Amino acid sequence: MSFSLTDEQRQVQDTIRRVALEKVAPRAAAIDADGAYPQDMFDLLCDLGLFTLPFPTEYGGSNSMLAACLAVEEFCRVCYNTAYLLVVQWTPFSAILAGGNDEQKKRLLPGLADGTLRMAFSTTEAQGGSDVAGINNRATRVDGGYRLNGAKIWCTNSSVSDFVLVAAKIVEDGESEPKRGAINLFIVAHDAPGFTIGPPENKMGARGVPSCPLFLDNVFVSEGDRLGPEGLGFKVVMEAFNKTRPIIGARGVGLAQGAMELAIDFVRERRTFGQQVSNYQGVRWMIADMAIQIEAARNLVYRAAAMVDDGITGQELSQASAIAKTQATDTAMTVATDAVQLFGAAGISNDYPINRYFRDAKVLQIVEGTNQIQRNIIANNLIGRS
Ligand SMILES: Cc1cc2nc3c(=O)[nH]c(=O)nc-3n(C[C@H](O)[C@H](O)[C@H](O)COP(=O)(O)OP(=O)(O)OC[C@H]3O[C@@H](n4cnc5c(N)ncnc54)[C@H](O)[C@@H]3O)c2cc1C
């Protein structure tokens, strides 16, 4: 296994770096401040043809998770929200690719690839997001399909999406307790009768892409809108997410890199006691520690992505992906916190960009399986469970 970059991957990195600096960076502060969906950034990603980047070439992708990580890293270095637009589109793409049948793939993947369709992915409910097996939303079997009932929270991208992949447990009519863990995803159209999307959360970070509650009141979905075999579809999709988890780590690496660069620029300019703040050894060591942590995290993320590209699966990949996600997002938080410290009071002011990095970094430790849940995965792989 190797993760030295191919010519094609370097080309992706160079192109995205240039676009990110020229076109995305100037928009980043306003997207965060307004908390409005950045349609112009979505259009830019469409024009660049990036919505299939990690996926097989038959869908127009590069078939490279490492290339996807490089792209996300470069965008996140300047704008968390633009990188997020890619990741929220990749999640349903990856779910349908892993768990969908031929008809579902034909119906949905081309539109997701060219950006004419948008989708969202919803498991989290009010009583908890970590315990996915404990969800309460139900799909009651009826003639020709299912009736979905329940509510969801924190469904990102839902208010701008054409379809939402909703996780629910299948029950027979009149059955009161669904089986724990037997979950499927259902393709629910934005305008399906009985389906309502609530107002977006007012978020501290990740402010450009809306996260909303969903309400399902007897929503009919046909058999053809169930992903995968009954009771098994969700498991297939969750296993596929081991492959995309390095991307979340790449968001942490890019964010940390951007925060460190801003801190370096600031301490070089700022003067106290008659000299540049960057002259003080304590400050220099803080910057050095940032670089050490970022490089370590980057290597873990690239390694996990290269494992995906080399076809490694199962426990070996789940361990590497969980370690990479945890280390990279914890690094993002540590580096962003220290960067705010180096800005002094300016770090608290919304007139400077650094507090945006701090707020976005916190989100990364919580989403896609909190870092405590990742540590459970890592420990279970090492120790097992009695
Ligand atoms: C910006 C944002 C976007 C999101 N987008 C989506 C989305 O698109 N779709 C979606 O379905 N969800 C989404 N979520 C929800 C996210 O997946 C959940 O917040 C996450 O899974 C944690 O669930 P929770 O918030 O209910 O915390 P809980 O599960 O209630 O956990 C609370 C705390 O307890 C800890 N904890 C829980 N169980 C354990 C355990 N066994 N061992 C140790 N610690 C534990 C957790 O780590 C956490 O610190 C989003 C969240 C955010 C913040």
PDBQT file of the ligand as one rigid body, heavy atoms in Angstrom, charges set to zero:
ROOT
HETATM    1  C1  LIG A 401     -23.879  20.448  11.958  1.00  0.00    +0.000 C 
HETATM    2  C2  LIG A 401     -24.503  19.113  12.126  1.00  0.00    +0.000 A 
HETATM    3  C3  LIG A 401     -24.983  18.458  11.008  1.00  0.00    +0.000 A 
HETATM    4  C4  LIG A 401     -25.618  17.210  11.148  1.00  0.00    +0.000 A 
HETATM    5  N1  LIG A 401     -26.126  16.608  10.037  1.00  0.00    +0.000 NA
HETATM    6  C5  LIG A 401     -26.783  15.428  10.154  1.00  0.00    +0.000 A 
HETATM    7  C6  LIG A 401     -27.393  14.802   9.009  1.00  0.00    +0.000 A 
HETATM    8  O1  LIG A 401     -27.311  15.294   7.887  1.00  0.00    +0.000 OA
HETATM    9  N2  LIG A 401     -28.086  13.660   9.191  1.00  0.00    +0.000 N 
HETATM   10  C7  LIG A 401     -28.201  13.061  10.426  1.00  0.00    +0.000 A 
HETATM   11  O2  LIG A 401     -28.830  12.016  10.528  1.00  0.00    +0.000 OA
HETATM   12  N3  LIG A 401     -27.635  13.633  11.532  1.00  0.00    +0.000 NA
HETATM   13  C8  LIG A 401     -26.925  14.785  11.421  1.00  0.00    +0.000 A 
HETATM   14  N4  LIG A 401     -26.359  15.379  12.527  1.00  0.00    +0.000 N 
HETATM   15  C9  LIG A 401     -26.518  14.759  13.825  1.00  0.00    +0.000 C 
HETATM   16  C10 LIG A 401     -25.260  14.031  14.282  1.00  0.00    +0.000 C 
HETATM   17  O3  LIG A 401     -25.073  12.862  13.519  1.00  0.00    +0.000 OA
HETATM   18  C11 LIG A 401     -25.458  13.718  15.768  1.00  0.00    +0.000 C 
HETATM   19  O4  LIG A 401     -25.424  14.960  16.454  1.00  0.00    +0.000 OA
HETATM   20  C12 LIG A 401     -24.387  12.811  16.331  1.00  0.00    +0.000 C 
HETATM   21  O5  LIG A 401     -24.516  11.524  15.807  1.00  0.00    +0.000 OA
HETATM   22  C13 LIG A 401     -24.481  12.726  17.857  1.00  0.00    +0.000 C 
HETATM   23  O6  LIG A 401     -25.789  12.480  18.261  1.00  0.00    +0.000 OA
HETATM   24  P1  LIG A 401     -26.462  13.406  19.394  1.00  0.00    +0.000 P 
HETATM   25  O7  LIG A 401     -26.211  14.811  19.066  1.00  0.00    +0.000 OA
HETATM   26  O8  LIG A 401     -27.867  12.970  19.530  1.00  0.00    +0.000 OA
HETATM   27  O9  LIG A 401     -25.671  13.058  20.712  1.00  0.00    +0.000 OA
HETATM   28  P2  LIG A 401     -25.930  11.786  21.660  1.00  0.00    +0.000 P 
HETATM   29  O10 LIG A 401     -25.922  10.544  20.856  1.00  0.00    +0.000 OA
HETATM   30  O11 LIG A 401     -27.120  12.069  22.493  1.00  0.00    +0.000 OA
HETATM   31  O12 LIG A 401     -24.645  11.843  22.549  1.00  0.00    +0.000 OA
HETATM   32  C14 LIG A 401     -24.434  12.848  23.561  1.00  0.00    +0.000 C 
HETATM   33  C15 LIG A 401     -22.999  12.724  24.074  1.00  0.00    +0.000 C 
HETATM   34  O13 LIG A 401     -22.803  11.413  24.640  1.00  0.00    +0.000 OA
HETATM   35  C16 LIG A 401     -21.712  10.776  23.982  1.00  0.00    +0.000 C 
HETATM   36  N5  LIG A 401     -22.011   9.359  23.879  1.00  0.00    +0.000 N 
HETATM   37  C17 LIG A 401     -23.158   8.803  23.422  1.00  0.00    +0.000 A 
HETATM   38  N6  LIG A 401     -23.078   7.473  23.459  1.00  0.00    +0.000 NA
HETATM   39  C18 LIG A 401     -21.834   7.166  23.927  1.00  0.00    +0.000 A 
HETATM   40  C19 LIG A 401     -21.138   5.959  24.190  1.00  0.00    +0.000 A 
HETATM   41  N7  LIG A 401     -21.682   4.770  23.933  1.00  0.00    +0.000 N 
HETATM   42  N8  LIG A 401     -19.887   6.033  24.692  1.00  0.00    +0.000 NA
HETATM   43  C20 LIG A 401     -19.304   7.238  24.947  1.00  0.00    +0.000 A 
HETATM   44  N9  LIG A 401     -19.917   8.421  24.715  1.00  0.00    +0.000 NA
HETATM   45  C21 LIG A 401     -21.167   8.378  24.213  1.00  0.00    +0.000 A 
HETATM   46  C22 LIG A 401     -21.635  11.421  22.609  1.00  0.00    +0.000 C 
HETATM   47  O14 LIG A 401     -20.343  11.252  22.024  1.00  0.00    +0.000 OA
HETATM   48  C23 LIG A 401     -21.959  12.865  22.957  1.00  0.00    +0.000 C 
HETATM   49  O15 LIG A 401     -20.818  13.500  23.456  1.00  0.00    +0.000 OA
HETATM   50  C24 LIG A 401     -25.724  16.612  12.426  1.00  0.00    +0.000 A 
HETATM   51  C25 LIG A 401     -25.212  17.275  13.548  1.00  0.00    +0.000 A 
HETATM   52  C26 LIG A 401     -24.600  18.508  13.400  1.00  0.00    +0.000 A 
HETATM   53  C27 LIG A 401     -24.063  19.188  14.621  1.00  0.00    +0.000 C 
ENDROOT
TORSDOF 0
